[in-house]
Structure formats: structure tokens, C-alpha cells
Amino acid sequence: MSFLQQSLLWFLAAASIPIIIHLLNKRRHKTIKWAAMQFLLKATRESRGKKKLRHILILTCRALGLAALAFAAARPIVSGLLGWGNARVDVVVLLLDRSVSMEAKPGDGYDARRKVVVEKVRDTLKDLGGARLVLIDSASGQVQDVPSPDALTELSATGPTDTAADIPALATKAAEFLEETQGRSEVWIATDLQASNWKADDERWAAARATLTALPQKPSIRILGLTGSTASNASLRLISTKRNGDQLLLDLEVSRAEDARGVANFPLTVNLNGSRSTESLTISGQSLRFQKRITLPAGDLTAQILT
């Protein structure tokens, strides 16, 4: 079994809290023998076993309830508990959101959401044992077989992009693919649930749902949602441009959030006719203004600058 929030599994220890409280209460109430009350003790001795059983059941339910909350907060994905009692999965269709928002990080020193979910899917597929993996990514929209879970992280089709995602289109392609596929299948949607990419009101959702419902073996749908807080972001503003021959001089400004503190490093990527180059920017305050010189190739030019 794999979890999206493994650190929250430490809260499973909270299941011991009701037991600790019970033991402390037993120590607090001391037993004092009182001859005048012995006859009452004999009268209630017969029902004592039932009371103890009831208390044990209540204590067990409280402990299991806390353990279940911690388990759910850790966000288990497929396999394991979700697979108990189910037939073996033959085909897994992974719809991967490769939009630029998937490159957001939950904090400094953490990997991008896209990389995190790809690694989680890889680890989970190893537990499934032999399931066929089919990838449909948002950038290319192509249906491709992945030979093994380990190859998933090495594919260019799981790498970062600066594009937007069309999740309804991916769902439609998955439905069309499963119409021609035999066996028990599951559809995993890995996305950060951005409204512009999810398009909840799109009519293609209804068409995809109807296609999946009509299949002889209805597939399970699992949303691997990657929401939550992210690290402090930065914005890039173009102030002015100046061209001299084949040289383009850009006057740029990078701004951080008002509550940002300390020194931060941001990658500055230039995409020039498909050729990418990246350098690091170090910002100690709220903003940094600098100039970037680019050598232009002959002919048409398409360039993007990202931070």
C-alpha cells in the first residue's frame, strides 16, 4: 500500500489515547473494602462480566475510530485496503496532468506535485503485481503502454511542461481505449484539480461517463488529488525590451510574496525555438530587478521565459 501523506501515519499512535486515559482512571480510583457494602458487591457480581465486556468494546471502538481517522488522513492510494476483497486489476489507465501548476511544490526542499504523484503511482503498481499500465498525459494526449513501473519516471511523457491540461479530453480518450480492452480496469486521474483544467461543466464528462457505464466490466475511478498549500511563489514581470541586431535585451523584475522571508533561489528558464536553458536567481528581498540578454537566431522567433 502507498500513501500520499506518509508523515500523517504517525498519528496512528493517537489510537492509544483512550487506553491511556482508561489506565489513568483505574489508578485514580482506589478500592477500599467496606464491610457494610459487601452484600451489594455480591449482588452485582453476576452482572460484572457483562459490564466489563461492554467497556472493552467501547474502548476498542474508540481506539479503532482514531486509527481510522489517521489512516484516512494519510490518503492511501489503490492497492492494499482499497483492494481487499476485489478481483485482480488487469489494466490501469493513468491520466496524468502535466500542466504548469503541477510543478508547484508543497514547500522548500520538496519535489513538484507531478514528480511526487508519478513516484507514488510507480510504487503502488509494484504492489499490484503485473497490471498493465497505460499512460495518457495532458501534453501529448497520446495513449501509450508503459513497459514497467520503473520506466514511468524515466519517460519524457511524465516530465514537466509549461502547458495547460484538458482533463475531460483525457477522460474521453480513456473511455474510448477501455471500449476495446478486455479485463478488469481502473482509471487513475493524477491532477491538482485546477478549475481551468478540470472543467467540471464540460459536456464531455457526461459522454465519458456514459461510455464507461456501458462497459461489461465497469472500471473503478480513482482521483489522486494533489491539493493543499504550496511553497511561496514568485511572479516575473517584463518591464521593457530593446533590440540591437541579433541581441535582445530584456529588463525584468521578479517579485515574491509580501510575507516571504530569507534568501530564496528560483530557476529562470528561457525557451527559445524549443531550446531550453536554465539559470538560478538568488533573491534576498521582496523583489529583484535585472537584465537578461538573449541572442536571437535568424528567421522566425518563438521564446518563453519562465520562473
N, C-alpha and C positions, 0 to 999 in steps of 0.2 A: 504494500500500500504506500501511496505517496501523498504528501500534504503540501498545500500552498503556503501555509504558515506554520512551519515546524516548531518555531520558537514557542508558540502557544500551547504546545503539548506539555510544557512544564506545569500548566495549570491543572493537569490531571491529579497532581498532588493535593488539590483542594478537596478531592473526594474523601480524604482522611479527616477533614474538619469535623463532620458530625460525630465520628468515632472519638476524636479527641475531646470534644465537648461532653460526650456521654461518660468517658472515663473520669473527667474532672468533676462531673456532678456526683459520681459514685464516691469519690474521695471526700467531697464536701459534706455529704450526709452520713454521719456516723451512726452505727447501730448500737442502741443502748437497751439492754434487757430489762424489762419491767414486768414483774410477776403478775400484776393485775391485768395485763393485756395479753397474757399467754393464750387465754381461751379464744380471743379474737384471731390470734395468729393461726391456731388450729383450724378455725372455721374457714379461713381464707386460703389455707394451704392447698386445697384441692384445685382452686382456680388459678394458682400462681403460675403453673406451667403454660396455660393459655396466654396469660399476660406477658410472660417473657417472650413467647413466640411472636406475639403482636409487636412488642418493642423491637425485636430483632428485625422483623420485616420492615418496620418503619425506618429503622436506622439504615438498612440495606438500600431501600428506595432513595433515601436522601443522598447517600454516597454515590449511587449509580446516576442520579439526576445531575449532580455536579460533574461527574466524569463525562456524561453525555454532552453537557454544555461545552466543556473544554475540548472534547473531540470534534464537535461541530465547528467551534471557532477556529480550529486548526485547518479547516476546509479540506477534507480528504477528496481526492480525485480518483474516480474509477477504481477498478480492481478492489481487492480486499473486501471491506464491509459492503461496498456497493455491489460487489459481485457475488456475495454469498447467495446460494440458492438459485443462481441464474445459470443458463447454459453458457457454454464456451463462446467467446466472441470470435468470429471468423474474420471480419473486416472492420477496421477503424478508419473513418474518414475524418481527417484533421483539417478544419477550416482555420487558417492562420491569418490573423490581422497583422499586416506588416506596415501599417500606416505610421506616419512620423510620431504620432502620440504614443505609440508602443515603445519608443525609445526613452520615455520618461523613466526616471529612477526613483525608487521609494525613499532614497536617502543617499548622502555622500558615502562612497565606498561600496554601493550596491550595484548589481547588474541591472541592465534595462529590462523592462517588463517582458519584452519579446524574448530575450535570451533566457529569462527565468522560466517562462512557460514552456519553451522548447525543451529545456533540460528536464523539466518535470514530466513532460509527455514521454521523453526518451526513457526515463527511469521507470515510469508506470508501464510502458509497453513491454519492458523486460519481464515484469511480473505476470503479464497476460500470457506469455509463452506461445509464440508462433502466430499471433494475429497478423493479418495482412494490413499494412499501413499505406493509406493513400492520402497524399497531401494536395490541397488546393489552397494556394496562397493568394492574398489580395492584390499583389503587384502584377503577377503574370496571369492569374486566373486559369492556369493550366492544371489539368488532372495528371498527377504523376505518382507512380509507385515508388515507395522508399524501400530499398532492399533490406535494411536492418535498422533497428532503433539507434544504434551508434552513428549511423550515417546521417541522421536527422540534423544534428548540429553542424555538420560539415557542408551541407547543401547551400548553394547560393540562393535557393528559393526560400530559405529561412533567415536570410540576412537582413540587415537594416535597409530601409528605403526612405525617401522623402515624399512619398505618395499618400493619397487618401485611400480608404477602404470602402468597398461596397459589399456589405455583409449579405443583403438579400440576393445579390448575384451569386455569391459563393454558395448560399443555401440552395439556390435553383440548380446549380451545377452538381451539387452533391445529390440532390433528388434524382436528377437525370442519370447520374452514374449508378445509383443504387437500383434503378429500374432494371438494369442489365446485369446485376450482380446477385449471385446466389449466396445463401448462408445468413447467419445472424450478424447484424451490423450495428455499429454505434457511430454517431456523429458528434465529434468534439469541436466546439467553437471556442477558439482562444482569442479573446478580444478584451479591450479595456472599456467596452460599452459606451464609446463616444456616440452621442446622439446623431452627429453628422454622418457617421459610418454605419450605425445600426439601422437607421431609417425605419422606425417602428411602424409608421403608417404606410409603408410601401406595399402596393398590391401584390408584389412578387412573393411576399411571405405567405399569403393565403394559397397561392398556386403551389409553392413548395410543400406546404403542409398537406394539401390535398394529395399530392403525388406520394408523399411518404406514408400517409394514412392508407392509401390504396395498395401498398405493397403487401405481398403474402406474409412476410415477416417484418412487422413494424420495427424500425430501428429506434434505439434509445438516443435521446438528445441530451448532451451534457454541455453546460456553459462553464467554461473555465474563465470566469470573470476576473479581471486584474484591475480592480478599482482601489481607491484609497489615496492617502496623502502621498505626495512626491517631494523630491528634493527641491530646493529653491531654484526657480527657473530664471532665465536671462532673456532679454529681448535685444535684437540687433536693428539699428536704425541707420539708413543711408542718408547722410547729410548733404553731400554734393559729389559730383563726378567731374573729372577733367581728362580729356583725351589728347594725347600728343603722339601722332603717328600710330605705331602699334602698341603704345603704352597707355593703359587706362589707370588713372589714379582715383581711388575711392576714399572719401572721407567718411568714416564710420564711427558709430558710438554704441557700445554695449552697456546696457543698464540692468541692474539687479533689483530684487525686491527691497522695499524700504526697511524691512526688518532683517535683511541679510547682514551677517557679521563675519569678520575674519577674512582670510585670503582664500580665493576660490580660483580654480583652473577650469577653463572652458575650451572645448575644441572648436576651432574655426575651420570649416570645410568649404573649399571652393570647387564647384563642379563646372568645368569648362569643356563644353562639347563632349560630355561623357567621361572626361578625365578628372579624377578627384584628387585633391591634395589637402592635407590637414595639418594645421599647426596649433599650438597651445597658447591661450591667452591667460595671463595672470591678472586678476582684479583684486585690489585690496579695499576699495571703497564701494560706493553705490553705482558708479559708472566709470567707463574708460573710453576716451576718445583717441582714435588712432587713424593712420592712413595705410591703405593696402594698395600696392602696385601690382597690376596684372599685365602680362604680355599677351596681346591678342593675336590669334592665328589669322592667316589670310582667309578671306571669304566670310561666310555667314558665321554668326556667333550666338551661342546659347550658353548662358552662365547662371549659376545659382551660388549664393553664399549663405551658409547655414552656421548657426552656433547653438 
